């Protein structure tokens, strides 16, 4: 009985596959298959099951757990009912969820329908708008055609009136011309008639005038001969008068020559101390004539001369190594002037626009000297007067108490090699005069030469140079500093002052300067300063006077293209001799903006010698052959 409630330890035996023996004692069918036996067993009635069930019911009634089993069965039945109810509720909830989903689908369909209807309405409105615009344009075209027709008719009428007026004026001028010719002809006839009538009188007047002129000339000759004869007779007969005349003529000649010499000496003195020589283009030295011509500029220079000397490298952006060398030169020059020592002559060479002239002016102001700027190209056109002009420059510089920094820009224009260059005799004489005046060290004149092609200097000029400084193209950091400097000078400062029609859009100025520094590899400081001027001009030319970031980048790209074109125009000799080391800084023309963020910049050391420069150039050419081919 215990196994019926599930807590018996003895498991029920599974039914045997063999069919039990029938109650009548009939033998089992042994000739049938197993499947047929199972089919037959399905239709048999087993009475033993009923007996076992009755026996189990009796045992259940006798058991003390009968009530508990009944309660357990009732609980099981109620549990099954609750489970059925929960399934029913889940089914109802699923039905409600399906209804909600159906409503969502319906709502989505309605929304799509409304969107489609709205889209159709918009398309219809756009189409109607297009039709209205087209009608309006057609009306405008018709009005324009009608106006053109009216203007054409007016022009035709005006042209006809002008033609009539011109024809009238021409007819009037023709009539006036005819009348004028007739009046001239009548006057000529009357004058001819009067001349014919007065012919005898005119001939008589001519004869009388000729006789008077002949008599006057004869009397003048007789008077002059008499006076000269008497004077010569008096000189020959009276020796005192002869000596007096000779002494008077000698004194007159002496006075003329003395006045001429004194005038030239005075003129040279005035030119040396009051004016300035013709070769000097710009100078900081006081000149009375320049003060009269430019009083405001002279007054501002005088005020600035009383200020404390500024730093020699203030406002000059160069590489750190070059700045160190130039600072040492500035200190040495200042101490040389204070101690009245001998100045050292300098040569500054490199590409144009790298700050050679600017540093020379700063060096003179820092040292307390006057500066004078000359140009080598002004010497050759002077011809035979070039020698005298050079002597005047040095004489004028020697009269300065403060000392003069004589800066000669493009000095190779007249200081060329005498052995290999074909130069004129006048230019050769000017070179010899320059060599004569610079043969010794001076305590009053500091000579600074600037050139883009220093290999063209004569050997005697190289012998007079004490120090050579190379001004190379600015590197990435120097370009960034220069761009920041000129952006602040030409854009930000005028925009903050508010006095001009200039404003700047809001963007990251620092990131822009870094980007432009990547882009402008190979450009000089002068080219970068022109970028600042171009930005300012673009802002002035815009409609609202506002400078944007895209405008800055576009102007920079145009400047880069122009710079590349200028480099392409250089001759083969210029590229190979003077500019080839700096052309290696240029990135390829087809470089993208992503490549600009990682530029391959080849920096040239300012203190490198020519031999090292050539070696570096060869090595870099081998390593970057493809880039150089692209640049070519």
Secondary structure, 3 states (H helix, E strand, C coil): CHHHHCCCCCCCCCCCCCCCCCCCCCCCCCCCCHHHHHHHHHCCCCHHHHHHHHHHHHHHHHCCCHHHHHHHHHHHHHHHHHHHHHHHHHHHHHHHHHHHHHHHHHHHHHHHHHHHHHHHHHHHHHHHHHHHHHHHHHHHHHHHHHHHHHHHHHHHHHHHHHHHHHHHHHHHHHHHHHHHHHHHHHHHHHHHHHHHHCHHHHHHHHHHHHHHHHHHHHHHHHHHHHHHHHHHHHHHHCHHHHHHHHHHHHHHHHHHHHHHHHHHHHHHHHHHHCCCCCCCCEECCCCHHHHHHCHHHHHHHHHHHCCCCCCCCCCCCCCHHHHHHHHHHHHHHHHHHHHCCCCCCEEEEECCCCCHHHHHHHHHHHHCCEEEEEECHHHHCCHHHHHHHHHHHHHHHHCCCCCEEEEEECHHHCCECCCCCCCCHHHHHHHHHHHHHCCCCCCCEEEEEEECCHHHECHHHHHCCCEEEEECCCCHHHHHHHHHHHHHHHHHHHHHHCCCCCEECCCCHHHHHHHHHHHCCCCCHHHHHHHHHHHHHHHHHCCCCEECHHHHHHHHHHHHHHHHHHHHHCCHHHHHHHHHHHHCCCCCCCCCHHHHCCCCCCCCCCCCCHHHHHHHHHHHHHHCHHHHHHHC
